[in-house]
Amino acid sequence: MEQKVAKKRTTGDIVAGKTGGCRVEIKFVNSRLHRAYLKSKTENPLLHKWLTRAFDDISENPRCGIFITKQRIPKYYIQKYGIKNLWKYDLPKGWRLLYSISGEEVWIIALILEWLTHPQYERRFGY
């Protein structure tokens, strides 16, 4: 049975939690993305709320998103970030949060790559 432990937030770019005995950290791929998240609190409170909820969900279960098969991962992400996997978390109103998971059995890091509107997502994936 999976054990849930209360999440705790830090003041940096990490949302940390524990699930099933593993420590889970959520990190932003760069400081620009972290600043955009912080800025969204005043510029787009609804988006900020959705992102915060997504980060909470991911910190509880890093695999809660939809797994993108290797063949469908845009080369952009592989070349820019060197990722080996990609997950999509559907946000309300067509927004998408894209992240990658790395780590070991006791420590998992979910790296937030970007969030996009549905049209931006479709362009990025070539749909």
Rosetta silent file (secondary structure, phi, psi, omega in degrees, C-alpha in Angstrom):
SEQUENCE: MEQKVAKKRTTGDIVAGKTGGCRVEIKFVNSRLHRAYLKSKTENPLLHKWLTRAFDDISENPRCGIFITKQRIPKYYIQKYGIKNLWKYDLPKGWRLLYSISGEEVWIIALILEWLTHPQYERRFGY
SCORE:     score description
SCORE:     0.000 S_00000001
   1 L     0.000  134.533 -178.275    0.000    0.000    0.000 S_00000001
   2 L   -73.555  131.020 -179.466    1.332    3.407   -0.948 S_00000001
   3 L   -96.858  127.367  178.207    2.155    5.625    1.989 S_00000001
   4 E  -104.175  132.724  177.366    1.384    9.321    1.622 S_00000001
   5 E  -120.113  140.890 -177.557    3.292   11.858    3.646 S_00000001
   6 E   -54.394  140.028  178.494    2.316   15.517    3.780 S_00000001
   7 E   -79.035  153.005  171.355    4.067   17.695    1.259 S_00000001
   8 E  -133.030  139.932 -178.909    6.144   20.619    2.306 S_00000001
   9 E  -100.182  148.114  173.985    7.035   23.571    0.151 S_00000001
  10 L  -110.399  172.009 -178.266   10.276   25.428    0.171 S_00000001
  11 L   -82.571  -13.585  179.415   10.845   29.027   -0.854 S_00000001
  12 L   -81.880 -149.604 -176.446   13.004   28.042   -3.862 S_00000001
  13 L   -95.210   25.622 -174.870   11.950   26.360   -7.057 S_00000001
  14 L  -120.160  134.089  167.212   11.186   23.032   -5.406 S_00000001
  15 E  -110.971  118.788 -175.327    7.950   21.457   -4.287 S_00000001
  16 E  -112.785  149.327  177.315    8.896   18.444   -2.234 S_00000001
  17 E  -159.955 -179.390  176.618    6.858   15.544   -1.015 S_00000001
  18 E  -134.774  140.845  175.916    7.045   11.850   -0.307 S_00000001
  19 E  -146.953  132.986  178.551    5.122    9.009   -1.798 S_00000001
  20 L    54.199   31.317  179.889    5.614    5.305   -1.324 S_00000001
  21 L    84.377   -3.980  179.436    8.828    5.951    0.597 S_00000001
  22 E   -97.804  142.911  172.546   10.328    8.009   -2.251 S_00000001
  23 E   -87.504  131.581 -179.029   11.256   11.654   -1.971 S_00000001
  24 E  -118.718  129.759  176.418    9.830   13.626   -4.886 S_00000001
  25 E  -123.011  140.328  174.951   11.101   17.035   -5.939 S_00000001
  26 E  -111.055  124.382 -179.888    9.701   19.285   -8.599 S_00000001
  27 E  -125.825  149.637  175.215   12.206   21.620  -10.212 S_00000001
  28 E   -87.288  146.168 -175.986   11.900   24.147  -12.981 S_00000001
  29 L   -65.839  -26.544  176.614   14.190   23.647  -15.954 S_00000001
  30 L  -156.801  169.899 -176.880   15.509   27.213  -15.599 S_00000001
  31 H   -69.692  -28.210  177.854   15.083   30.372  -13.559 S_00000001
  32 H   -61.189  -42.961  179.421   13.083   32.062  -16.342 S_00000001
  33 H   -67.984  -39.079  177.348   10.370   29.422  -16.028 S_00000001
  34 H   -62.135  -43.857  177.776   10.425   29.706  -12.239 S_00000001
  35 H   -62.888  -39.112  178.655   10.000   33.491  -12.492 S_00000001
  36 H   -62.493  -39.279  177.525    7.124   33.023  -14.947 S_00000001
  37 H   -64.089  -46.445  179.853    5.407   30.740  -12.432 S_00000001
  38 H   -63.375  -40.062 -179.852    5.863   33.271   -9.615 S_00000001
  39 H   -66.303  -31.481 -177.664    4.691   36.108  -11.876 S_00000001
  40 H   -64.413  -19.888 -179.886    1.576   34.160  -12.846 S_00000001
  41 H   -60.055  -36.319  179.458    0.311   34.535   -9.280 S_00000001
  42 H  -100.895  -33.285 -175.780   -0.563   38.166  -10.012 S_00000001
  43 H   -82.843  -30.428  179.934   -0.764   38.194  -13.826 S_00000001
  44 L  -149.815   73.365 -174.420   -2.846   35.050  -14.298 S_00000001
  45 H   -55.974  -33.518 -179.648   -4.092   33.766  -10.913 S_00000001
  46 H   -67.488  -45.540  176.508   -6.212   31.042  -12.473 S_00000001
  47 H   -61.594  -41.767  178.437   -3.268   29.568  -14.399 S_00000001
  48 H   -58.696  -43.253  178.851   -1.150   29.840  -11.239 S_00000001
  49 H   -62.689  -43.831  179.118   -3.782   27.872   -9.326 S_00000001
  50 H   -63.064  -43.544 -179.882   -3.878   25.165  -12.023 S_00000001
  51 H   -64.611  -42.870  179.527   -0.077   24.891  -12.086 S_00000001
  52 H   -60.841  -43.454  177.158    0.126   24.703   -8.296 S_00000001
  53 H   -61.130  -43.553  178.406   -2.456   21.922   -8.281 S_00000001
  54 H   -61.153  -44.180  179.674   -0.502   20.083  -10.990 S_00000001
  55 H   -62.637  -40.003  177.350    2.733   20.393   -9.009 S_00000001
  56 H   -62.447  -45.916  179.357    0.980   19.025   -5.923 S_00000001
  57 H   -61.775  -44.121 -178.908   -0.421   16.094   -7.915 S_00000001
  58 H   -66.869  -36.203  178.841    2.956   15.347   -9.493 S_00000001
  59 H   -68.568  -26.354  175.319    4.721   15.509   -6.132 S_00000001
  60 H   -79.608  -37.466 -179.065    2.250   12.902   -4.837 S_00000001
  61 L  -149.356   96.507 -176.429    2.546   10.705   -7.932 S_00000001
  62 L   -57.808  -22.173 -178.963    5.150   11.673  -10.565 S_00000001
  63 L   -98.002   22.926 -179.132    3.505    9.332  -13.084 S_00000001
  64 L   -75.064  -18.774  178.700    0.055   10.927  -12.789 S_00000001
  65 L   -78.383 -174.360  178.870    0.466   12.600  -16.173 S_00000001
  66 E   -96.975  124.423 -178.719    0.141   11.004  -19.581 S_00000001
  67 E   -73.016  131.109  176.720    3.303    9.273  -20.796 S_00000001
  68 E   -98.016  123.500 -178.902    4.516   10.428  -24.219 S_00000001
  69 L   -63.764  154.752 -177.385    6.168    7.609  -26.178 S_00000001
  70 H   -54.873  -39.484 -177.979    9.766    8.143  -27.280 S_00000001
  71 H   -65.148  -24.255 -176.329    8.774    8.373  -30.945 S_00000001
  72 H   -97.169   -5.670  178.613    6.415   11.271  -30.179 S_00000001
  73 L   -70.331  122.252  178.058    8.827   13.347  -28.048 S_00000001
  74 L   -59.306  138.373  179.774    9.666   16.466  -30.075 S_00000001
  75 H   -57.158  -28.996  178.186   13.368   16.647  -30.976 S_00000001
  76 H   -50.569  -48.289 -177.710   13.290   20.143  -29.521 S_00000001
  77 H   -69.728  -39.269 -179.341   13.078   18.730  -25.971 S_00000001
  78 H   -66.056  -45.136 -179.012   15.676   16.040  -26.548 S_00000001
  79 H   -70.881  -42.101 -176.039   18.180   18.483  -28.048 S_00000001
  80 H   -76.180  -39.667 -173.096   17.536   21.348  -25.634 S_00000001
  81 H  -115.888  -10.336 -179.871   17.200   19.405  -22.365 S_00000001
  82 L    65.736   31.000 -177.185   18.621   15.948  -23.098 S_00000001
  83 L   -76.691  155.097  178.248   15.516   14.264  -21.675 S_00000001
  84 L  -111.610  -10.420  177.785   14.860   10.549  -21.982 S_00000001
  85 L  -149.370  159.878 -179.718   11.131   10.650  -21.171 S_00000001
  86 E  -143.941  137.733  179.451    8.270   13.113  -21.374 S_00000001
  87 E  -126.097  146.659  178.671    4.988   13.381  -19.503 S_00000001
  88 E  -119.967  131.945  175.767    1.999   15.595  -20.192 S_00000001
  89 E  -114.743  118.023  179.910   -0.362   16.878  -17.502 S_00000001
  90 E   -77.306  123.395  175.509   -3.615   18.260  -18.901 S_00000001
  91 L   -99.811  162.820  177.384   -4.597   21.560  -17.324 S_00000001
  92 H   -58.912  160.438  175.086   -8.049   23.173  -17.696 S_00000001
  93 H    56.919   32.779  174.229   -9.012   25.166  -20.812 S_00000001
  94 H    81.778    1.491  177.512   -6.594   23.308  -23.078 S_00000001
  95 L   -72.772  151.122  178.442   -3.365   24.226  -21.270 S_00000001
  96 E  -130.129  138.775  173.956   -0.655   21.546  -21.091 S_00000001
  97 E  -111.444  126.996 -179.537    2.178   21.093  -18.586 S_00000001
  98 E  -113.034  133.590 -178.255    5.155   19.118  -19.875 S_00000001
  99 E  -148.013  162.597  178.879    7.668   17.500  -17.570 S_00000001
 100 E  -125.484  150.265 -178.748   10.320   14.808  -17.436 S_00000001
 101 E  -114.175  135.886  173.069   11.107   12.389  -14.607 S_00000001
 102 E  -141.905  166.578  176.467   14.547   11.315  -13.490 S_00000001
 103 E   128.106 -170.645 -177.896   16.022    9.780  -10.391 S_00000001
 104 L  -117.154 -174.223 -176.225   16.244    6.590   -8.466 S_00000001
 105 L   -61.767  -29.827 -176.262   13.908    4.539   -6.325 S_00000001
 106 L  -101.802   -8.885 -178.116   14.347    6.737   -3.258 S_00000001
 107 E  -147.357  115.641 -178.636   14.578   10.144   -4.916 S_00000001
 108 E  -116.689  135.123  176.886   12.568   11.259   -7.940 S_00000001
 109 E  -116.420  124.617  173.305   12.914   14.615   -9.658 S_00000001
 110 E  -101.242  115.445 -177.003   10.168   15.933  -11.911 S_00000001
 111 E   -96.759  113.102 -179.001   11.686   18.593  -14.159 S_00000001
 112 E   -76.962  119.766 -177.699    9.110   21.113  -15.372 S_00000001
 113 E   -91.414  -49.513  178.146    9.931   22.014  -18.984 S_00000001
 114 E  -174.172  166.556  169.676    7.116   24.382  -19.944 S_00000001
 115 E  -126.411  143.766 -174.229    3.379   24.980  -20.026 S_00000001
 116 E  -141.608  158.996  171.732    1.581   25.902  -23.199 S_00000001
 117 L   -73.534  167.874 -178.633   -1.833   26.629  -24.591 S_00000001
 118 H   -61.920  -44.113  177.018   -3.396   23.899  -26.693 S_00000001
 119 H   -60.686  -39.786  177.188   -2.505   25.592  -30.033 S_00000001
 120 H   -63.761  -40.396  178.627    1.124   26.017  -28.864 S_00000001
 121 H   -61.858  -45.034 -179.459    1.172   22.370  -27.784 S_00000001
 122 H   -63.540  -39.408  176.362   -0.122   21.246  -31.173 S_00000001
 123 H   -63.712  -45.187 -177.138    2.572   23.295  -32.975 S_00000001
 124 H   -61.543  -37.267 -177.715    5.321   21.924  -30.730 S_00000001
 125 H   -92.968   -0.321  176.388    4.216   18.340  -31.384 S_00000001
 126 L    70.687   32.320  178.488    3.552   18.928  -35.086 S_00000001
 127 L   -86.033    0.000    0.000   -0.167   18.103  -35.022 S_00000001
